[in-house]
Amino acid sequence: MLTRRLAVLAATLTGSLPAFAQQKKPAHPPAPHPLAAKPRAKEAVPTGSPATSPLGPVDTAAKWAIAIDFTTGATLLEKAADEEMPPSSMTKLMTIYLVYERLKQGRLKLDDELTVSERAWKMGGSKMFVQVGSQVKVEDLIRGTIVQSGNDATVVLAEALAGSEEQFAEAMNAKARAMGLKHSQFRNVTGWPDPDQHMSVRDIASVARRIIADFPEYYHYDAEKSFKYNGIDQGNRNPMVQKGTADGLKTGHTDAGGYGLAASAIRNGRRIVLVLNGMASMRERAEEGERLMDWCFANFEDVTLFTAGDTIERAPVWLGIAKDVPLVAGMDLTVTLPRNWRDNALVKLAYDAPVKAPIAKGDVLGKLTLGGKGIPGMEVPLLAGADVPRLGLPGRAMAMLSRLTGGG
């Protein structure tokens, strides 16, 4: 009975016939994404050590890499993901997070005008080209920071909100601690090279996810392909945004860190966050970003195994007014799994049977475990889905007598 019910469960989860009724594979399995199926041209094959993934090694030219499913938080691939590295302009993601936080709290408004200091005006590197002493709207400074990666715009925001760039960097450090970022330390707000400033790609991905989740009303700025200010029209430096294959977030480059990219894309309602760093050129950054994003979408899917309250099994009851009790899922469970997970999934139920009455709805009676090749192991509690009171004394006596005489 258990084997059959597990097969029915699998059929319910996958929408296919039970294993005992269908032994053949579908006649037309989904075609893999072309970039996942075809080898790359010889001259384009990445060099260096591969990333790891639930499906095995994944070749990449990035020195540091991570891809995360936005909804479930599952890691799809990673390479030196917790190693501290120069974050370059991807630092600005934390800067802009704090700006968005002020906006949401009502302590700052998009049409507020902030004064450009001489220090901000003199900033080198990528620039929004604000003029010293001028007043610039917060909304324009946000675009200057995100779209144009303007170091000058970023410093204007920091000085206005915290009095100095150094003080704002301390606020970034405090926020990093509150977020649980273990490999981040800030000395400036722009990502300007500093030996004491570092992040990991996992930390950058965490900040990116928080921006998207916490501030959906502001995230649209990341998707803007260009921004014109002071008569100068500059395109978004994120090549995937320019091409329409991502809707954010940020690029970066320093000599020590190489070329980096934090990108997020949504397809068919599913979002992935990808962070790469340590590549050799802008072209390599663009190609690796697209290739690995495509690989993630092609090889994984989000699967809702069940929702809280779904009946997984009916367990026999001893000395209860009902003969069995429904075992229900203790929580909603949506997980990210390899697309071939149905071929490798191992699902097991564990509970003591029969379950002795009385039983209260919500009692933990067992667990469901899921595992298999390429599938993250997990346990889900199985709860009683209904109250089952104990039989009265005459009923218990009859049940005991029946059992003693071999009647049940």
Summary of the structure (lengths in Angstrom):
residues: 408
radius of gyration: 27.4
end to end distance: 17.2
largest distance: 97.2
contacts: 1349
relative contact order: 0.12
helix: 33%
strand: 28%
